[in-house]
Amino acid sequence: MTVQEQSSRTAQELAGQPDEGLAAIPEEKLDVRSERFYYAKQWELIWWRFRRHRLAMISLVLLIILYLIAIMPGFASPYLPQSRFEGRQQSPPTKVHMIDENGGIHLPFVYALSRELDQKTFKYIYTEDTSQRYPIKLFVKGEPYKFWGLFETSRHLFGVGVDGPPLLLFGADELGRDILSRTFYGSRISLSIGFVGVLLSFFIGVTLGGISGYFGGIADEIIQRLIDFLLSIPALPFWMALAAAMPRDWSVTKTYFAITIILSIIGWSGLARVVRGKLLALREEDYALAAQAAGAGQPRIIFRHLLPGFTSHLIVSLTLAIPGSILGETTLSFLGLGMQPPAVSWGVLLGDAQDMVVVAQQPWRMIPGLFVVIAVLLFNFVGDGLRDAADPYAM
Amino acid sequence: MILYIVRRVIMLFPILLLISIVSFIVIELPPGDWVSNYITNLRNSGIELQEEEAARLTAMYGFDQPSYVRYAKWMQGIVTKGDFGWSFQWGKPVNDILRERLPFTILISFSALILSWLIAIPVGIYSATHPYSITDYIATILAFVWVATPGFLLAFVAAWLVFHYTGFSPLGLNSTDFLDAPWNTAKLIDRIKHLILPIVIIGLSGTGATIRVMRANLLDELKKQYVTTARSKGVPELTILFKYPVRIAFNPLFSTIGWLLPAIISGEVIISVVLSIPTMGPTLLRATLAQDMYLVGSIVLILSSLTVLGTLISDIYLAWADPRIRFEGTGK
């Protein structure tokens, strides 16, 4: 940033900032408005600004729900991912009713289904047996599972209980497995790979970007060319090629980390750019010089003095980098190059339904794809909101 | 101008070198070497390879030598004879496999790029001249959703919709009736019908970002004083818009080819797999699944080089259109 730009920004800040900032203070604190603003910590300011961004707020709440599901898939889903329901292969989503045959209104319930094979079309026809209602209950007892591998429990968030008919809200696959439970269990891999992958990219990006931005010179030149190179090659063929080199007989955990590394090999370059750009601007600031004069070493200057200056920008970049990892994993697993069954991820579930005929006859098999789209959208919205809020002192 | 082109072309070589090294690392990554794997596979399927044949293969690919020698051999083959190596999976030279597929990749990617501009430029102009209007919001939301949807899912849903509503199956390059038919107008029309869907899907995947770039640039341009001056002189609004700001806003579009092109090539790979169009995509997938690494490495090499060359062309165009870039760094 040039001196001129900087001074004009400061002027702008002086002129525009108080009003803008005051507006961000919640109404209930109106009486202490001015004081609250001037004493507020940076994180409080960011939070106030972020809260005004309604779409980002809603997205954040939904994201937290998604991650809660990913953390406790056993509790959130009614069944285990591998349990099969005999006679319910390729079953469409179970219909949830609130009004019975006679027009009586109840809490949500389902009917038992009976199946017949149409001799002409060879399609299964399901008919509802309306004689008995099975209400959907909360905290119901079902199949036992291990909660975080710690203790065994059989409580599920919702379900119809052991004696009820299978509750397949998203339908079943060709082995009669509940797609909803599989989608919930799949979120473990699909949603965590975004975080783990970005964390790895973050370390590489901050280290290399830091070296590049702070030291400059030859190191900067080499790292910049490397970034240019990585940004210029098409990511997917490169990922596919690297995934191809991965032995097929690796365990789920090994494959998981290998994919994380593969995705990060390209992923760090964008982050390194942000770090470098910010460091280049910040190292010219007076306080960096002051720290140097006070005898601080270079690592201390970078990590203690400069890094906190743009942590918020880093978080924004991280949030916006996560969708790339999620899409990358989904695509690789869909192609059969990423996670392999019996591991469940959204990409694996979509890969199961690869055939156009399957999609045409069982459109509900695409529901995990909907989850991918929603998760990526939510991250983008939250990232957008954070970007606006990241610099609370700016306009 | 010529000086600029020469400098730009010289700068290309280190990047191409880096690409070739990375592609070669990809070839060398799987444990074990190709020839011994190949021989083991043959043995497993009951074919006994002669000792001298095995030795000949080993020597041919230099597996008895260090890896840099193998790299040099591979590069030498490509540069001097255009020979990319041998595909163990197909039992054919890599060249023969890629020769029929590369043109489709280029055709589809190029058409997709053009299409994405044809859509993005008018929408971007409209969004910038009517900011915060309903159309602007709709375009923004669509762009967001489009970016969030994995390409293969789009291709899937689109192909299914087309099939469901028109009864036309957009998979492959030709309908089954035409597969063995000689070339005639009907077959050509059928071929074009099959190419429309992939081009539209790949093209649209780049559209969202391009709309945003076009909109942002044009909004910046429209705020400038020369626009106000022109307006105060009574120049008609449309003339103002198309005479200067739109033309200036075009330039960043070209400079973003550098990252649009990798995205389009990636999109082409995955969407061709879903729609089973015989381009580089499905070939790469099959090769990766079979760990046919010379084919994999060659495809990565070719696709990356294509991207870099595309970027070069856009840079040269940009320098031709904008003298500020042409003279950058020459100190004059």
Interface residues (C-beta under 8 A of the other chain):
Chain A: R225 D228 F229 L231 S232 I233 P234 A235 L236 P237 F238 M240 A241 L242 A243 A244 A245 P247 P323 L327 T330 T331 F334 L335 G336 L337 L350 M356 V359 A360 P363 M366 G369 V372 V373 V376 L377 N380 F381
Chain B: P14 I15 L18 I19 V22 S23 V26 L29 P30 P31 F144 V145 V147 A148 T149 P150 G151 F152 L153 F156 V157 A159 W160 F163 H164 S169 L171 G258 W259 L261 P262 A263 I265 S266 G267 V269 I270 V273 M280 L284 L285 A287 T288 L289 Q291 M293 V296 G297 I299 V300 L303 S304 T307 V308 T311
